Structures are given as structure tokens and as C-alpha cells.
Amino acid sequence: MTDDEFSKMSVFVHDARKPLNRISMQAELIKMALNGDIPTQKAVDALDKIIASAKVCSNTLAEMTSEMGSSNSSHSDD
């Protein structure tokens, strides 16, 4: 892996971690709502954010796969 490829991959990993962190935080809110510590509507809102964040993470990983695959195939032509 070249330095450029590693740098690109690091950006993708960073971009995928952001929504994963958000998912984790929202799951904690749902847990609190289930324990009765916060209103139920907060859990519903958290679920919407989890779904959106999962889609963002999935898109980031798909983009990374595509980008790294393109980069890999260009090396095989060398």
C-alpha cells in the first residue's frame, strides 16, 4: 500500500467512525429511555438518527471499497 493509498484509507476510516460514534451515543439514549430516565420520544428520535448514521457509514464504506478497488486495479495494469 502506498502512502497515498494509506492516506485515502485513513480518511475513509475517519469518515466511517463519525457515524458509528453517533450510533453508539444514540443507543445510550435509547437505553436511558427504556429505563424511564428520559421521554420515550427521545428514543424514537435516537432510532431515526441511528438509521441515518448507519446509511452514512454504509455509503462511506461502499465509497472506500470502490475507490480502493479502482486504485488496486490501476496497479495491476503496471
GIBELMO-V501618 format. One record per pair of residues at least 6 apart in sequence whose C-alpha atoms are under 7 Angstrom apart, sorted by the first residue. I is the first residue (numbers start at 0). J is the second residue. If there is no record, write none. Layout:
BEGIN
i: {I & I}
j: {J & J}
END
This chain:
BEGIN
i: {11 & 11 & 14 & 15 & 15 & 15 & 18 & 18 & 18 & 18 & 19 & 21 & 22 & 22 & 25 & 25 & 28 & 28 & 29 & 29 & 31 & 32 & 32 & 32 & 32}
j: {59 & 63 & 59 & 56 & 59 & 60 & 52 & 53 & 55 & 56 & 56 & 52 & 49 & 52 & 45 & 49 & 42 & 45 & 42 & 45 & 37 & 38 & 39 & 41 & 42}
END
